[in-house]
Each structure stands twice: as C-alpha cells, then as structure tokens.
Amino acid sequence: MIALSTLFLATFVSATPRLLLEVTGPSEAVNIHGLVVKTTVTNVGDETLELLRAPGSVLSSDNTDTFRISSPSGAPAFTGIRAKWLPELALGSGLGDTTAILRPGQSIEKIHSLAGVYNFTEPGEGQYTFRASDVFDYVDSAGTLKSIRAISNSDQFHLTGLLATSDPSTLRLPVASRYRDCSEEQIVSIREAAVQAGQFVDQAQTYLQAIYVPNAEPQVLLGAEFLGARQYTKWFGALDDKRIRTVAHHFENIAITSSRSRYNCGTCVDQDKYAYVWPNDKFQRIYLCPPFWKLKLNGLDSRAGTIVHENSHFDINGGTKDLVYGQKNSTKLAQEFPNQAVLNADNHEYLFPGSVENLHKVLGQ
C-alpha cells in the first residue's frame, strides 16, 4: 500500500504553505491503555513554517479534544480538558515550546495515549474510525498569524476490554472551599470578574430575548436585523431558529450554575493559557493560569470573559468546544460554519462583553 505522504509528494508540487497530517493506530486494542496512536505532521510546502502548539492540535501535549472518533454505535465521551488560549498569548509568552519550526520536507511525530481523554463506555466495544484535528495556526515570514488546513487521512482500530479509566475530573485536588490556593488579592480579582461575567450573561440573555421570535418565518428573522441582530450574526452567523435557541439555552444554564463555580489558583503554571476546566467536573472547578491575572477586568478577552468562556465548557451548561480561538477566527467560523459557531466557547464569550449602555445602543433603545 502506498503511503499517503509518498503519493502526495509524488503528485503535487507545492507553491504555497502546505501540511500533511497522518494518523496511525493499533488495529486491535485489548483495552483503553493500549489505545496509543501516532501522528505525523510533514511540511510538504516550499517554505519554513512556525506552527503553534495550540490546545487541540496534535502538536500539543495537553489532554485536549484532538481526535474525531466515530463508530456505528456512536462517539466516545471526551473527558480531557478545555482551555482558554490565544495565539498572541502563546507567541508573547517567551517560552520556546509554544511553537514548532518545520522546514520543507521535515516531519514531527508525536505519540498520543487516549486513556483518560476519551471514555468508550457508552458506544462500547467495536470498530472505530478516527482522524485528528487538521487545522494549524502558524506565523508566516512577515510575522502574521494565519491558519492552514492540512491534507489528512483517517485510520481505524478495534477496541475491546476496559473502555475507560477513572474519571479524571474526580482525581483533581479535593474541594475544600470555593477558592483553593488563592491569595486575598486573587480572590478579590476573581469576585470582581465573576460579578462582571454575571452581567455579561444577563445582558446576553436580554439581548437574545429581544431578537428571538420563536418559530419565526425567514422574513421575520430577517426583520430582526433592525432590532440589533447584527451583533448575533457577527458571532453566530445567519439567524436561524434552532441555532438561536441553542445559544440562548447555553446562557440560561450559565446564569443558573455559574454561582456554584469554584476556582483554583495554584495548580496551573502554564504561561500560554488563561484557564482550563474538565467539562464533566460536577464541582465546576476553573483552574486559573498565571496570564489570567494580567487580563483587563472586562471586554473582549478579559478576566470576566474568560469566566464566561470556561463556564460554557461545562457539560451541564451545554459543553461548548474550542473549535477555534480568537476574535478573527471566531467571526470567520460564524460566517462559514454557523452550526459550529454555536458550539464554540469563544463565540459565546464575545457575544456581549459590553455595558448596559452598549446593550441599549445595539438594540436601538
């Protein structure tokens, strides 16, 4: 059988930045601990690429949602972490391991254990197809942040025996109080941000109620543009009854549950993340990382916005994902793939990080 990389290199002469992503796994895995897969990223273009090790990328060492796994019985549950991350933060952190330099013809191989990251209990034993996330952020020769979609393949494995490890979220530090390993100054900062986050959520709910007409005909939804719906369409795409209800439901859940969130200030030491959570954590613990404290209180990409972002990840609130990061990528996602935008955490964070005055202005009141 001809390797995907061999075939691609033999039939295509690159004139632009291009990547090839290959995944390989065991044909048989007798239990979850034997489910170890390899990814290979090859630069098949004609220029050197500086790739970011974003959470969710195969270049990252974090237990994030890197793979798309399916079977006739369904998909496994994701049990890893979801994080608030921005490419600008990673590049400005000064850490050498936030990017990977890949020259033309060079490859990076990485081994990934899926134990503790995916739970196969519900779909059960059987044959699975998997592929890796194929979008990579990179810095071009002019220093501009861009993204590239790699040519990629899929592979299969047959899983039997033990289908899951112990729930990672239950193995975290014990829940002693609402704030763990936080200084008095940090507690004050969290409280300020949490109050502002609550206002964000309240304003988002008020806004969605103002523009949402249940089961409306398309022409009625189009008319909602004159009620300030452009803010919605910027972050979630064309007005659609089902999508609006999905977003509204997420914010309703956050409004109900966010007051129960707990904060950990001492566990995360990563300089390229703001915060992370385990989506299935019943205690709703938010792990705050050092860069979090440098953020402004409110607005786009703020402390308050980060709290909204992380709360949206919890399964109980809707379980948003990190399909893309940042304002530019989020608006692009909304216009091109609105069904995905309503499932992306940053799009929720960016919907309404404004003041009450801004809310009235958007609605034309």
C-alpha distance (Angstrom), angle and dihedral (degrees) to the residues before:
residue distance angle dihedral
M1 . . .
I2 3.82 . .
A3 3.80 112.8 .
L4 3.78 116.1 -116.4
S5 3.80 90.8 -123.0
T6 3.83 92.8 51.7
L7 3.79 92.8 49.5
F8 3.78 93.1 46.5
L9 3.78 95.5 48.1
A10 3.79 91.6 46.9
T11 3.78 96.0 51.9
F12 3.79 104.9 36.2
V13 3.77 132.3 57.8
S14 3.77 109.0 -159.9
A15 3.77 123.1 -133.3
T16 3.81 97.1 166.4
P17 3.82 136.7 38.9
R18 3.81 108.0 -65.6
L19 3.77 135.8 171.5
L20 3.77 133.7 -164.3
L21 3.81 119.2 -152.3
E22 3.80 120.0 -165.9
V23 3.81 127.0 -176.2
T24 3.79 126.1 -165.3
G25 3.77 129.6 177.1
P26 3.79 140.8 169.4
S27 3.79 114.6 -72.0
E28 3.82 87.5 -140.2
A29 3.81 127.9 28.6
V30 3.81 114.4 -174.7
N31 3.82 91.2 -162.2
I32 3.78 141.2 -4.6
H33 3.81 91.8 -87.7
G34 3.79 89.5 62.0
L35 3.78 91.9 54.2
V36 3.80 98.9 103.0
V37 3.80 119.3 147.0
K38 3.79 133.8 -171.0
T39 3.78 126.9 -138.7
T40 3.79 125.1 -163.9
V41 3.80 122.0 -165.7
T42 3.81 114.5 -166.5
N43 3.79 128.1 -173.2
V44 3.80 102.7 -133.7
G45 3.79 93.1 168.9
D46 3.77 130.2 90.3
E47 3.80 100.9 -109.8
T48 3.79 136.4 62.5
L49 3.82 114.4 -99.6
E50 3.79 128.4 -153.4
L51 3.81 102.6 -152.0
L52 3.80 122.7 -164.5
R53 3.80 119.1 -129.7
A54 3.79 93.0 -132.2
P55 3.80 120.4 177.9
G56 3.79 105.4 -95.8
S57 3.79 92.2 32.0
V58 3.80 119.8 112.3
L59 3.82 86.0 -123.2
S60 3.81 91.8 65.6
S61 3.80 123.6 92.2
D62 3.81 92.6 -153.0
N63 3.80 120.7 108.7
T64 3.79 92.7 -112.9
D65 3.80 133.5 144.2
T66 3.80 96.1 -81.3
F67 3.80 101.0 146.2
R68 3.80 136.0 59.1
I69 3.80 106.4 -143.1
S70 3.81 125.8 -177.2
S71 3.80 141.9 167.7
P72 3.81 137.3 171.6
S73 3.83 86.6 -95.0
G74 3.79 94.9 51.2
A75 3.80 139.6 -95.8
P76 3.81 128.3 -54.3
A77 3.80 120.2 -106.7
F78 3.79 115.7 -102.7
T79 3.82 111.7 -123.0
G80 3.81 101.8 171.4
I81 3.80 129.8 94.0
R82 3.80 134.0 -73.0
A83 3.79 117.8 -153.4
K84 3.79 141.6 -165.8
W85 3.82 104.4 -122.0
L86 3.78 136.8 157.5
P87 3.81 127.4 -165.8
E88 3.80 90.6 -133.8
L89 3.80 89.7 57.6
A90 3.79 92.8 49.7
L91 3.79 92.5 49.4
G92 3.79 92.6 46.6
S93 3.79 96.1 46.5
G94 3.80 93.2 86.2
L95 3.79 90.7 -134.5
G96 3.77 116.3 137.1
D97 3.80 95.7 -146.3
T98 3.81 97.9 60.9
T99 3.81 92.3 85.1
A100 3.79 137.3 35.7
I101 3.81 123.2 -145.2
L102 3.79 112.2 -140.9
R103 3.80 118.8 -175.5
P104 3.83 122.2 -159.5
G105 3.79 109.3 -70.3
Q106 3.81 94.1 12.5
S107 3.81 123.6 122.8
I108 3.79 136.8 -158.5
E109 3.79 118.1 -150.1
K110 3.78 122.1 -163.4
I111 3.80 132.9 -179.9
H112 3.82 118.6 -139.9
S113 3.79 126.5 -166.6
L114 3.81 110.7 -154.5
A115 3.82 93.5 -163.3
G116 3.80 109.4 115.4
V117 3.79 91.4 12.3
Y118 3.81 99.6 73.2
N119 3.80 131.2 29.1
F120 3.82 114.4 -150.2
T121 3.81 96.3 -177.4
E122 3.80 97.4 108.4
P123 3.83 99.7 46.6
G124 3.82 89.2 37.7
E125 3.78 133.0 -162.7
G126 3.77 118.5 -16.6
Q127 3.78 147.9 79.9
Y128 3.80 118.7 -29.7
T129 3.79 133.7 -171.8
F130 3.79 118.5 -150.2
R131 3.77 140.2 180.0
A132 3.80 133.4 173.8
S133 3.78 130.7 -114.4
D134 3.80 102.9 -87.1
V135 3.82 103.8 -163.8
F136 3.80 117.7 98.4
D137 3.80 131.1 -173.3
Y138 3.79 115.1 -138.6
V139 3.79 142.3 169.6
D140 3.79 115.4 -122.0
S141 3.81 126.5 -144.5
A142 3.82 90.4 -88.1
G143 3.80 91.7 55.0
T144 3.81 93.8 -107.4
L145 3.79 120.6 144.2
K146 3.79 112.0 -121.8
S147 3.78 139.3 158.6
I148 3.78 131.3 -131.0
R149 3.80 132.6 -167.5
A150 3.78 113.5 -137.6
I151 3.78 126.5 -139.9
S152 3.80 101.6 -109.7
N153 3.78 144.4 178.9
S154 3.80 136.6 -151.1
D155 3.79 131.1 -130.4
Q156 3.81 137.8 -167.8
F157 3.78 138.5 -132.4
H158 3.80 135.5 -179.0
L159 3.81 113.7 -133.8
T160 3.81 125.9 -160.7
G161 3.80 137.0 159.6
L162 3.81 120.4 22.8
L163 3.80 107.3 27.7
A164 3.81 101.4 -174.2
T165 3.78 143.2 16.1
S166 3.79 124.6 -133.3
D167 3.78 111.9 -59.4
P168 3.84 104.3 -87.8
S169 3.81 92.3 -147.5
T170 3.82 90.7 61.9
L171 3.80 91.5 54.3
R172 3.80 95.1 61.1
L173 3.79 122.7 107.6
P174 3.82 113.2 -62.0
V175 3.78 119.9 -90.2
A176 3.79 104.9 -110.3
S177 3.81 100.2 153.2
R178 3.76 142.1 -19.5
Y179 3.81 90.7 -86.1
R180 3.80 121.2 43.9
D181 3.81 123.1 -169.3
C182 3.80 90.4 -10.6
S183 3.81 123.9 141.1
E184 3.79 120.4 -133.0
E185 3.79 89.1 -104.9
Q186 3.80 91.1 51.9
I187 3.80 92.0 48.5
V188 3.80 90.5 53.8
S189 3.82 89.7 48.8
I190 3.81 91.7 50.1
R191 3.79 92.7 48.3
E192 3.80 92.0 50.7
A193 3.79 90.9 49.3
A194 3.82 93.0 45.2
V195 3.81 91.3 53.0
Q196 3.80 90.7 49.6
A197 3.82 90.6 46.0
G198 3.80 88.9 53.7
Q199 3.79 89.2 53.9
F200 3.81 90.3 49.7
V201 3.79 90.0 53.8
D202 3.82 93.2 46.0
Q203 3.80 90.9 50.7
A204 3.79 91.7 47.2
Q205 3.80 89.9 53.3
T206 3.81 92.6 48.1
Y207 3.79 90.1 47.9
L208 3.81 95.0 49.0
Q209 3.80 91.4 47.8
A210 3.80 89.4 52.7
I211 3.81 95.4 53.4
Y212 3.81 99.9 32.6
V213 3.80 118.6 97.1
P214 3.86 108.1 -179.0
N215 3.81 114.6 -122.3
A216 3.78 90.5 -7.8
E217 3.77 123.8 173.2
P218 3.83 115.4 -110.5
Q219 3.79 92.3 -103.7
V220 3.82 90.6 55.3
L221 3.79 91.1 50.8
L222 3.79 88.9 49.0
G223 3.78 88.4 53.6
A224 3.78 89.1 55.7
E225 3.79 86.7 72.9
F226 3.79 86.1 79.7
L227 3.81 89.8 57.0
G228 3.77 91.7 62.0
A229 3.79 100.2 -85.9
R230 3.78 91.5 144.3
Q231 3.79 88.6 88.4
Y232 3.80 88.5 58.2
T233 3.80 95.3 44.8
K234 3.81 90.7 50.3
W235 3.81 91.6 61.2
F236 3.81 103.5 25.0
G237 3.79 106.5 25.2
A238 3.79 130.6 -130.0
L239 3.79 117.5 8.3
D240 3.77 110.7 -94.6
D241 3.80 128.7 165.9
K242 3.80 96.7 -132.8
R243 3.80 95.3 44.7
I244 3.80 93.9 48.1
R245 3.81 89.9 50.7
T246 3.80 90.2 50.2
V247 3.80 93.0 53.1
A248 3.81 92.4 43.5
H249 3.80 90.7 50.9
H250 3.81 90.8 52.6
F251 3.80 92.3 53.1
E252 3.80 92.0 45.3
N253 3.80 89.6 55.1
I254 3.80 93.2 46.5
A255 3.80 90.2 51.2
I256 3.80 90.1 54.4
T257 3.80 100.6 42.7
S258 3.82 108.0 28.7
S259 3.81 93.3 84.8
R260 3.81 86.8 66.6
S261 3.81 94.2 56.1
R262 3.79 117.2 122.1
Y263 3.78 125.9 -151.2
N264 3.79 131.3 -141.0
C265 3.80 116.7 -165.0
G266 3.80 101.1 174.4
T267 3.81 109.7 51.3
C268 3.81 103.5 64.9
V269 3.81 115.3 68.6
D270 3.82 96.4 163.5
Q271 3.80 114.0 130.3
D272 3.82 94.5 -160.6
K273 3.82 98.2 58.7
Y274 3.79 134.9 62.9
A275 3.80 98.1 -157.1
Y276 3.79 144.2 -32.6
V277 3.81 141.1 -158.6
W278 3.77 141.7 -168.5
P279 3.83 101.5 -118.8
N280 3.82 93.3 -145.5
D281 3.83 94.6 49.2
K282 3.81 105.4 128.5
F283 3.82 90.1 -159.0
Q284 3.83 90.9 56.6
R285 3.79 94.1 -134.0
I286 3.79 116.8 -175.8
Y287 3.81 114.5 -157.4
L288 3.79 109.5 -149.5
C289 3.82 119.5 -152.5
P290 3.85 127.7 -152.7
P291 3.85 96.4 -97.0
F292 3.83 89.7 58.0
W293 3.80 91.2 75.5
K294 3.81 92.3 56.6
L295 3.81 94.1 57.9
K296 3.79 122.4 103.7
L297 3.81 115.3 -105.5
N298 3.80 99.0 -110.4
G299 3.77 143.2 2.5
L300 3.79 129.6 59.7
D301 3.82 113.5 -11.6
S302 3.79 94.2 3.0
R303 3.80 137.9 138.9
A304 3.80 90.5 -95.8
G305 3.79 91.2 46.0
T306 3.80 90.9 50.6
I307 3.81 90.3 54.8
V308 3.82 90.1 51.7
H309 3.82 89.4 46.8
E310 3.80 94.1 51.7
N311 3.81 94.7 43.2
S312 3.80 89.7 53.8
H313 3.82 88.6 59.4
F314 3.79 95.2 63.0
D315 3.79 112.1 104.1
I316 3.80 90.3 -132.0
N317 3.82 89.2 60.8
G318 3.79 97.9 45.4
G319 3.80 103.6 -72.9
T320 3.79 100.9 -111.9
K321 3.79 118.2 -164.0
D322 3.79 136.7 -140.8
L323 3.79 98.7 -115.0
V324 3.81 91.6 150.1
Y325 3.80 135.4 0.0
G326 3.79 131.8 -139.2
Q327 3.79 137.6 27.4
K328 3.81 97.8 -80.6
N329 3.79 94.9 49.1
S330 3.81 91.9 43.2
T331 3.81 94.2 54.7
K332 3.80 89.8 46.1
L333 3.81 90.3 51.0
A334 3.81 90.4 50.9
Q335 3.79 93.2 53.5
E336 3.80 97.5 41.9
F337 3.81 103.7 31.1
P338 3.84 110.2 17.7
N339 3.81 92.6 166.2
Q340 3.80 87.5 62.2
A341 3.80 94.4 42.1
V342 3.81 91.4 63.5
L343 3.81 87.4 58.2
N344 3.82 96.7 47.4
A345 3.81 120.4 99.2
D346 3.81 98.7 -146.4
N347 3.81 91.5 54.3
H348 3.80 88.8 57.7
E349 3.80 92.0 46.1
Y350 3.80 92.0 52.1
L351 3.83 98.7 45.3
F352 3.78 98.1 90.3
P353 3.80 117.1 -3.7
G354 3.81 90.8 147.8
S355 3.77 141.1 104.5
V356 3.79 127.7 -90.2
E357 3.80 86.9 -103.0
N358 3.80 90.0 56.9
L359 3.79 90.0 49.7
H360 3.80 90.9 55.6
K361 3.80 90.6 45.8
V362 3.81 93.1 51.8
L363 3.80 91.1 48.9
G364 3.79 91.5 46.5
Q365 3.79 93.6 -119.1
